[in-house]
Amino acid sequence: MKERLTPPACLPEDLGRALLVGRVWLPRLAGPVLVRIDGDDVRDLSGVAATASQLLELPDPVRSIRAAGAAPRLAATADVLANSAAAGRDERAPWLLAPCDLQAIKASGVTFVASTLERVIEEQARGDATRAESVRAAIVAVIGDNLASIRPGSPEAAELKQVLIRQGVWSQYLEVGIGPDAEIFTKAQPMSAVGLGADVGIHPKSEWNNPEPEIVLAVNSRGQTLGATLGNDVNLRDFEGRSALLLGKAKDNNASCAIGPFIRLFDEHFGIDDVRQCELAMRVDGPDGFTLDGASSMRLISRDPLDLVTHAIGPNHQYPDGLVLFLGTMFAPTRDRLAPGQGFTHVVGDVVTVSTPKLGALVNRVDHSDKVAPWTFGVAALMQSLARRG
């Protein structure tokens, strides 16, 4: 794992122009520290803000960081990246955490046509992977490419809904996929996300699951989108397929949310238009020699990223500490792995890499959620840690 966590592999290709902020666990303080990447160095941003949430609440976070000048050096970037691997970690040296802290962790679902169809298939198969292929063929035979050119919430979408109802294939997933209201749900609790190099968890009772490579936006309490990072919205297809009311269990398990490696702040070199053009690559390397490659193009998203932000925060819902928002994925692997017709599912030991040139790479190893490191450092612990430091 350590050999995958190098600056060339994990950092943006235009590192010299990227303003990257994140969080590092500092053993001598027994707590997290807000940092920025300054080339080969990891520098302490505590003089600018105590938390990632507080940083994004500043009137101009980019200006504040630049005005602070050369912050104190904590460690070499390469050393911190390598020590972020959960296996073989030196507990006496710093390692990376998820780059968010007090923010709510929200997610938008079925925002791409491809993943919308897969959610419908899960629903119709009742979470049974053995039925997926036959259900997929039946659904696509009816729907075809009807969804590809439909703008969610448009009159054309409403008309298509009526057609699909008459054909008997309307679904709750199609409702949020092409209807007027986007699906926004709570992915995980604040402080519970894991970062680069950490193990990610799948429920031990799940037999049909997959990674979900996504762009994650960093949004402050005023609804301003100030940066972006990468995320893996680990998903249990069998749980959610059995019932949409199991969404919480399908999505929110120990270490089932990975975010990182850093938030790239929007500035003159990187902004929301870059997010709209992102091409995400996804790779799974299994301990059995199995490999899977996939991609997710933000150009094909059904709703604009900033539109999704307005569905998550606004007059009807506030987040005083801000939020991070997963934008959804078009990646829904169907390649058979364990048996013919059952599609893809994880096995323990899979290494998942989510990457895009301007945000770097998020790398994690898969284990069962009852075997990965338990979540013990929450909001109360953070407040106590900050208080000890004055």
N, C-alpha and C positions, 0 to 999 in steps of 0.2 A: 504493500500500500504506500509506503513512504516514497518509493521511486516515482509514484504518480503525482506526488504533492511537491512539485518544483515550481519556481517562478515562471519558466517558459510554458509549463503545462497549465497553470492555474490562473495566471494573471492576464489582463487584456493585452492584445497585440500592440496597442498604442499606449503602453504603460506610461511613457513619458508625458502624455497629455491627460492621463486619467486621474481624477481626484477620487481616491478610494478611501472609504472610512469603514471601520469595522470594530470588533470587540475582541480583546485578548484576555484570557485568564492569566493573571499574574500571581504565581504561587506565593511570593513574598508578601503580598497583600491579602492572599486568600480571597480574591475577588476579581471581577472584571474591570477592564480599563478600556475606555474609548481610544481608538488609535487611527492613524492614517498611514498609508503606504507611501513612503518617499523613496522610490527607487529600491535600493538594496536594504533600506532601513524601515523598521517599524517604529513610529514615533507616537509619543503620549499626547493625546488631545485633552487631557483632564483640565488644562488651563482654559480651554474653550467651552467645554460642556462636560458634565458628569456622566450623562447617559446619551445613547443614540437618539432617544425621544427628545431630550432637551436640545440637542444640537439642531434637529429639524424644526424646532419651535423658534429658533433665532430668526430675526428679520431677514438675514441673508447668510445662511450657513457657509457658502463658498467664500464670501468676503471675509467672514470672521476667521475662518481657517487660514486664509492667506495673510490676513493682518497679523496673526499670531507669530508668523515667521517660523524659524526652525524649532520645532517642539523637541523636548528631550527624547533621546534615542533609547528605546527599550531593548531591542534585539535586532538581529539580522533577519530580513524577510525570509530568506531561504530556510533558516533554522526554525522559525515559527511555523512555516508551512509544513515542513517535514515532521515536526513534533505534534502536528494536529491529527495525525493518524492515531486512532484509538488504540490499536494494537502496538505494543512496544513503546508507548509514550513515556517520556521522562517527566515525571510529576514535579520535578524541581525547576523545570523550564517552562516558558510561556507557550500557549497554544491558542488557536483560533476558536471563537464561539460564533454562533449566529450573529449577524451584524445588527439585529434589532433587539430591543429589550422590553420596555414598557408598552410598546405599541400593541394594539389588538392585531391578531393574525387572522385575516379574512381571505376568502377565496371566491372566485367566480367560476361557475361550472358551465358545461356545454356551450362554450363560446366559439367552437369550431364545428363545421358540418361533420367532419369525420368522427369526432368524439361524440357528437350528438347521436349519430347512428349507433355507435357502440353502446351508449347508455340505453337506448331503446332495445337493443339486442339483449343486454343484461336483464332488463325488466321482463321482456317476453320469455327469456330462458329461465326466469326465476332464480338467477344466480347459479345455474347448473352449467358448468363449462362444457359438458358433453353434448349439450343441445345447441351450443353457440353457432356452429357452422350452418346447421339446417335453418335455424331462426334467421341468421344473417342473410341467407339466400332468399328466404321468403320476404323479409322486410325490404331488401334492396329491390326485389322484383316489383314491389308496389311503389316505393318512394323514388327509386332511381336517383337521378341527380336533381330532383325537384328543389332541394334545399340550397344548392350551391349559390344561386343568384338572388336569394330572398333576403331582403333587409329586415331584421327583427323589428316587429311592431308596425310594419308598413301595411297598407291596404292589401297588397299582394300576399303578405303573410297571413292576414286574416282570411283571405279567400282560400289559400292553400289549406288552412286549418279545417275549413268546412269540407273540403274535398277529402282530406284524410280521415275525418270523422266518418264520412259516408262510407269510406273504404274499410273502416274498422281498425285503423292502425294509429289513431291519435294516441299520444303518450304525454305524461307529465314532463318528460324530458324535452319533447318537442315544444311544449308550452313555454318553457324558459329558453329554448334554443332559438325560436323564431317569434315568440310572443313579445309583448311590450315590456315585460318585466324580466330583468336578468336574475339569474340565480346568484345570490350572495350568501355565503354561509361562513360560520366560524370554523376555521381549519384546526386551530389549536389555541391554547391559552398563552397569554403573554409570558415570556421567559422560558417557554417549553421547547422551542425549536432548537435543533442541533445544527452545527455548522460543518464546514469542510473537514473531511477526514473522519467524522464521527460515524458510528454504526447507526443505521436507520432500522426501524422496527416494523415488522408485519405481525399481525395477530396470529398466534400459534394455531388457531382453529381455521384459519383461512386457507383454502386450497386453490383459489383463483384470484390473483392480484397482480399488480404491475406498478412500475414507476410512472410518474407524470411530470415530464420536464416543462417548466414554465418560467416566464418572466414574472418577477415580483416587483411591484411598485412601492416606493416609500412615500407615504402621504402624511402631512402634518395635520394638526387639529383644525386648521383653517381650510382643509380640503385641497391644499396645494401639493402637487406631485413634484417631488424634489430630487428623485433619483430612482435607480433600478438595480436589481440584483437577480440572482438565479434561485430557483426553488425546485424541490422534488416533492410533489403533493402525493405521497405514497397512497395507493388506493386499493381497497379490497373489493373486487368486482362481485364476488359471491355474496358478501354481506349486503351491499347496496342493491344488488339485483333481486335479492329475496324480498326486500321492502325498502322504499325510500325513507321510511322512518328509522332505518338503521344507519342513516348517513353519518351520524355522530360516531358510531362504533366503526364504520367503514373508514372514516377519515382521521379520527383523533385517538391515537394510541401512543404509548410511550415511544418517543423518537420517530414518530411517523411523519414528522415535518422537518425537512432540511432546507436551510436558507443560507446563501453565501456565494462565494467566499467574502465579498465585500459589497457594500452599497456604493455604486458609482454615482456621485452627485451630478446633477445637470449643471452644465456650464457652457462656455462658448464652443467646447469641443464635443459635447455629447448632450442630447436632449430627447424629448419625447418622439421626435421624428425618427431618431435612430432606433428607438424601441419598436416603432411601427414597422421598421424594415428588418428587424432581427430574424436571423435564421438559426434556430436552435438545433443542435445535434445532440443525440442521446445514444449512449452505448452501454450495453450490459455485457460484462465478462464474467462467466460462471466458473465455479471451481471444477465443473465437469467438462470444461472446454467449450461449452456453448457460448456463442456470441450473438448479440442482436444489435443492429444499428437502426436508428430511426431519426426522423427530423420533424420539426414543427416550425412552420413559417408564420410569423406574425402578420405577413401580408394577407393571410387567408382568414384572419379573425373576423367573426361576424359582427362584433360591436367594437367601436374604437376604444382603446385603453382608457382615455379620459372620460368617455361615456360610462364605462364600468365604474370608474371612481365616483361619479355622481349617483350611481345606484347604491354605493356602499356608504357614503357620507354626505350629509346635507341637512336640510331643515328637519327631516324626520329621524335622523340618527347622528349623534355626535360622538366623537372619540377624543376626549381631552388630552390623551397622550399620543394621538395619531394612530395610524394603522399601516400595516403592510398588506398588500393585496395581490394574491396570485391571480393571473389573468386567464388561466385555463390552458388547455393543450389540445392539439389535434392528434397527438400521439396516442394510439390505442393498439398495442401489438396484438396481432392475430396469428403469428407464426407458431406452429405447433412445437412444443418442447418435450413434455412428458409423455404424451400419447396423441395419436392422430385425432384431429377434430376438436381438440381441447384448447388450442391456442397457447398463448404464453402465460406462464406464471413464474414467480420468483422461487429460487431455492436459497437456503442459507449459504452465505459466502459469495453471492453475487456482488460484483463491484459495479456501481452505477455512476456514469459520468454524464453530466449535463453541461453543455458548453455553447458559447457563442463568442466570436472574436472580440467584441468590445466589452464583454463582462467577464471573460475568463472561463473557468470551469469549476463546477461543484462536484466533488467526488465523495462517495459514501459506500460503505459495505453493508450488506443486508443481513439481519439476524432476526430472531423472533423478539417481539416487544417485551416479553418477560425475561429475556436473556441479556438485552443491552443494558447499559448503565442506567439506573433509575434517575428520574428527574428529582433533584433534591434542593436546587438553588432557585428559589422563587423570588417574588417581589419583596417579601419581608426580609429575606436574607440580603438582597441587594441594598435595601435601605439601611440595614445594620452595617453592612460593609462600607457604604459611603459615609455613614456617621462616624465610624472608627477612624476614617481618613480625614475627618473634619471638612 
